[in-house]
Amino acid sequence: MTEKLQLYKCNVCGNIVEVINSGEGTLVCCSLPMELLEEKSNDSEFQEKHVPIVTMEGENKIIRVGSIEHPMEKEHYIVFIEAISPDKKYLKRKYLSPEDKPEMELKSACNYNNFKARELCNIHGLWTNEYNEN
């Protein structure tokens, strides 16, 4: 069974799909089942460059990728950064290119006090961290 907002990758062509509605069955691409991208949160193996870190700057929250900034090169970069509300009803996502800085700003008007920060590295997969203001 698929779950809302899960990401699946085709290991043949590289397509990535996101589940919008949960459902039964297997996602298939290139005639093979797609791989569920598991959310990782322990980054010691990769020198602390993948787990999203949330900081406050004035009234706004900044999500940065890694306590050591993730490289942003043509061969290795962050595809997107996102913030997801606990009930999965609200999502803010920023797509990145290799020349971008690996960060996303949440304006104070977004009212995200508790959320899951997630990012997708084109090589090392999906990474997450919980942010709770309280």
C-alpha angles and dihedrals in degrees: 000000000000123000129216113273096012114142123222127192131204108227091204106050101011097240113158121203132187124215111238097176124025114243150153125267137052126289110233133191129170087009092296133098112264121241118246108233105230117216111243126197107170108085104171091112092061100043095260095294103126116044111096112244120203120208134170120242109182107306095340134082119227121204110204125183110241134349082256108047113260115241116254106205133142091256098039124030147127111271096196145343122212145176118215125194116234092251091048091234095115129047132171116193133181120196116213138203126209091262093055128095110252097244142095129203123220109202116222089247089068089073093210103160097153121025147134114254113208135178135182121220112199090226108026101038135223123354131184145185132181120233119200118176094191 
